[in-house]
Amino acid sequence: MSIEFVVEHGVGTLWLARPEKRNAFNGDMLGEIERIITQAEQDDAVRVLIVAGQGKAFCAGADLGWMAAQALEGAEANHASAVRMGGVFHKISNCRKPTIARVHGAAMGGGVGIASACDFVVAAQSAFFALSEVRLGLVPGVISPFVVRRVGPAKARSLFMLGGRVSGTDAAQIGLADACVADAPEALDEVIASWTEQLLRGGPEALYACKMLVDGVQYRDPADVLEFTARAIGSRRASPEAQEGMMAFLQKRQAAWIPGAQEVSGEQ
């Protein structure tokens, strides 16, 4: 298996498990990633999904041997393959559970796509991100929407055209990562534990609604934003989850979705 999935204390970890190939993915691996994300979305025991790589790298992108074989199959077959690959990035981005990329070592090409599609990215200082497709006569096609969303059009154009490496430190400065930490597994895990603790305090449905809210506002015509956002908050206020959250606040107790929720005194 090129993917391993472990669930513990409400957190599912999807391990990219081809360390001998620096976790470069092929068609079979993409299928496994899709399957695990679907499984995590349907499992109430999974509240947060972490994507991590085994071995010395996060993900070296698409397996070049697989890509070379695809190149010989003609334009239509390559289009279908690109749609499938991009579909995996969109599935990560639209996952109903919060997603965190744990980046160490290399994140290249499609590996940058996987990380950028996640809601949060933490990178080690020695990690590097590279979009070097242009040096192979290619473009980061289906990766591009997620990189542009993170760093903006001008910086994305620079990353795509220069094709160089971006350190973990610089990635955090330009928004490709949300945090950069020392080169130690425990440092990555400490940040993830902090984010996870905070995410577990949010209503599961509300967390997903926040993801959809951001995308909806960003890509919607300004004239339509008021109606869209009013409906977003209106539907949430009327939801059972929101009613539970507001009632818990008024009753000075933890909301039912918080692990180990119990009656407490004083402020939350």
VENLINMO-V57385 format. One record per pair of residues at least 24 apart in sequence whose ideal C-beta (glycine too) atoms are under 7 Angstrom apart, sorted by the first residue. I is the first residue (numbers start at 0). GAP is how many residues later the second one is. D is the distance in whole Angstrom. If there is no record, write none. Layout:
((I;GAP;D) (I;GAP;D))
This chain:
((1;26;7) (1;27;4) (1;30;6) (2;26;7) (2;29;4) (2;30;6) (2;33;6) (4;31;5) (6;38;6) (6;39;6) (9;35;7) (9;37;4) (9;38;7) (9;190;6) (9;249;6) (10;36;7) (10;37;5) (10;39;6) (10;185;6) (11;28;5) (11;34;4) (11;37;5) (12;37;5) (12;39;6) (13;35;6) (13;36;7) (13;37;5) (14;37;6) (14;39;5) (15;37;4) (15;38;7) (15;43;5) (16;37;5) (18;35;5) (18;36;3) (18;37;7) (20;42;6) (21;33;7) (21;34;7) (21;35;4) (21;38;4) (21;84;6) (22;30;4) (22;31;7) (22;32;7) (22;34;6) (22;35;7) (22;36;4) (22;37;6) (23;35;7) (23;36;4) (23;37;6) (23;38;6) (23;39;4) (24;34;7) (24;37;6) (24;38;6) (24;85;6) (25;37;5) (25;40;4) (26;39;7) (29;54;6) (29;55;6) (29;58;5) (32;55;6) (33;54;6) (33;57;6) (36;54;5) (36;55;7) (36;58;6) (39;57;6) (40;54;6) (40;55;5) (40;56;6) (45;51;6) (46;50;7) (46;153;6) (46;157;6) (47;49;6) (47;50;5) (47;52;7) (47;148;5) (47;151;5) (48;46;6) (48;48;5) (48;50;5) (49;50;5) (49;52;6) (49;142;6) (50;48;7) (50;50;5) (50;51;7) (50;63;6) (50;67;6) (51;50;4) (55;49;5) (56;48;4) (56;49;4) (57;45;5) (57;46;6) (57;47;6) (57;48;7) (57;49;5) (57;53;6) (57;57;7) (57;69;7) (58;48;6) (58;51;7) (58;52;3) (58;55;6) (59;46;6) (59;48;5) (59;51;6) (60;47;4) (60;48;3) (60;49;4) (60;50;5) (61;47;6) (61;48;5) (81;59;6) (81;60;6) (84;25;7) (84;57;6) (85;56;3) (88;24;5) (88;25;7) (88;28;4) (88;53;6) (88;54;7) (88;57;6) (91;25;4) (91;26;6) (92;24;4) (92;53;6) (95;112;5) (97;101;5) (97;109;6) (99;92;6) (99;95;6) (101;86;5) (101;90;6) (102;24;5) (102;74;7) (103;84;7) (107;24;7) (108;24;6) (108;31;7) (108;34;7) (109;33;6) (111;31;6) (111;35;7) (112;30;4) (112;33;6) (115;30;4) (115;31;5) (115;34;5) (116;29;5) (118;92;7) (119;58;5) (119;75;6) (120;56;4) (120;57;5) (121;55;7) (121;56;7) (121;57;5) (121;59;6) (121;66;6) (121;69;5) (121;70;6) (122;45;4) (122;48;5) (122;49;7) (122;54;4) (122;57;5) (123;44;5) (123;57;6) (123;59;5) (123;64;6) (124;43;5) (124;44;6) (124;55;6) (124;57;6) (124;58;5) (125;42;7) (125;57;5) (126;41;4) (127;37;4) (127;38;6) (127;39;6) (127;40;7) (128;37;5) (128;42;5) (128;47;6) (129;34;7) (129;35;5) (130;28;5) (130;29;6) (130;32;6) (131;31;4) (133;26;7) (133;27;6) (133;29;5) (134;28;5) (149;25;5) (149;26;6) (150;24;5) (150;25;6) (199;58;6) (199;59;6) (200;57;6) (202;38;5) (202;39;7) (202;42;6) (202;52;7) (202;54;6) (203;53;6) (204;34;7) (204;36;5) (205;30;6) (205;35;6) (205;36;7) (208;27;6))
